[in-house]
Amino acid sequence: MPTCKDCTFYTPVNETTGNCSNLGSEVLADKDAGMCPRRTFQPRT
């Protein structure tokens, strides 16, 4: 299953967290992409 760190909108801050430009907040790198509050996961290309 993909995680937040696999998303186009994810920018890493450190090994465990990053910023989601789509949500405008910090997220966990290994959070299941299926749990995205806005359901806007887009895989990196």
N, C-alpha and C positions, 0 to 999 in steps of 0.2 A: 504494500500500500504506500502511495506517495506521502510525503510529509511536507510541512511548511517550507523547509529549506529547498525543496524541489520546485517551488513556485516562482514564476516570473516576478511577482511583487515582493519577494523576500530579499532583504539586504542584511547580511550577517553583521552582528555587533561583536559577538564572541562565539565560542564553541557551542554554547547551549541556547542562545537567544539571538533574535534579529528583529528588524523592523519590517512591518508589512505596510507598503505604501498604499495599498488599497484600503486597509482598515484604519491606517493612521495610528497604529499602536504597536507595542512590542509583543512578539509571539515567541513561543518555544520552537526551536529548530526541529525537534522530533515530534511535534504535534501532528496527529493524523489529519491529512488534508480534508478528509470527509467531515471533520468537525469545524471547518471554516464557517464562521457566523454568517457570512454573506454568500457562501457557496460560489465563490469566484475563483477557485483554484485554476491556474493555468500553468501547465508544465513548461519548464525552461526549454528553449529550443537550441 
